[in-house]
Amino acid sequence: MRRGAYLLDLGLVPYQEAWDLQRSLAGAVSQGAIPDTVVFLEHPPVVTLGRRADASELHVPEGAEVDVVETNRGGKSTFHGPGQLVCYPILDLKRHGKDVKKYVRDLEEALIRTLEPLGLEATRIEGLTGVWLQRPPRKIASIGVHISRGVTTHGFAINVNNDLQPFEWIVPCGIEGVRMTSLCRELGATQDMDAYMDTVTARFAEVYEREPVERAAADLDLAPALS
């Protein structure tokens, strides 16, 4: 029988605010106060630096309206902005086999399955994390996670309708010469974010064997669980 999970759709949220929420949710999940929780949102322009990031990766133009935030996730640098779908799964890995590598591979698998109905054949590239389109290699989704006391934070970001130019301000994921792409670029039209989010939700539930509750907006009352 599938376990239930909270599913939050928060809209546009500043990065630091979302990070604070993740930590609160992770504490509640760890204590068993709430079930596994999956957070969907978008961020205002922000470059985030993973634990392996290096200052030499940054080429942000002077005066660019973008925050730069150091994080505790794995990986190197990436960019988030409006039109990009970001997902932060807050999962207790004790319920998912305690295998961090499998957890990341399953994130990739869920994303790959979301692209199939759109006619996009996505894949992994050996030795690299994330989801790619081939011929030539183009990265469409980035993954970076953090595990504390067996509970996951951070997650994935998939380029849907976002501006790709800011990726030129960094070395995305530390990969020199990487070409970034988006659903909008590949399909030649702006995508319906809500419809795509529904697809991600269905594939995520399928891969992780979770039954999502109806998607809730930011006003979901989590105060008892987070107090």
DABEL-V227655 format. One record per pair of residues at least 24 apart in sequence whose C-alpha atoms are under 7 Angstrom apart, sorted by the first residue. I is the first residue (numbers start at 1). GAP is how many residues later the second one is. Records with the same first field share a line. If there is no record, write none. Layout:
I->GAP  GAP
This chain:
2->207  208  209
3->207  208
4->31  206  207  208  209
5->30  31  32  205  206  207  208
6->29  30  31  32  206  207
7->30  31  32  205  206  208  209
8->30  31  32  207  208  209  210
9->30  31  32  206  207  208  209
10->30  31  207  208
11->30  31
12->29  30  31  32
13->28  29  30  31
14->29  30
15->28
22->131
24->202
25->65  201
26->64  125
28->197  198
29->63
30->62  121
33->192
34->191
36->54  55  56
37->52  53  54
38->49  50  51  52
39->48  49  50
40->46  47  48
41->44  45  46
42->39  40  41  42  43  44
43->37  38  39
44->37  38
45->35  36  37
46->33  34  35
47->30  31  32  33
48->29  30  31
49->27  28  29
50->24  25  26  27
51->24  25
52->24
53->24
57->113  114  117
58->111  112  113
59->110  111
60->109
72->74
73->71  72  73  81
74->70  71  72
75->69  98
76->97  98
77->93  94  95  96  97
78->94  95
79->88
81->81
82->80
83->77  78  79
84->73  74  75  76  77  78
85->72  73  74  75
86->70  71  72
87->68  69  70
88->65  66  67  68
89->63  64  65  66
90->61  62  63
91->60  61
92->58  59  60
93->57  58
94->56
106->101
110->93  94  97
111->89
113->90
114->85  86  89
138->41  42  43
139->40  41  42
140->40  41  42
159->24
160->24  31
161->29  30
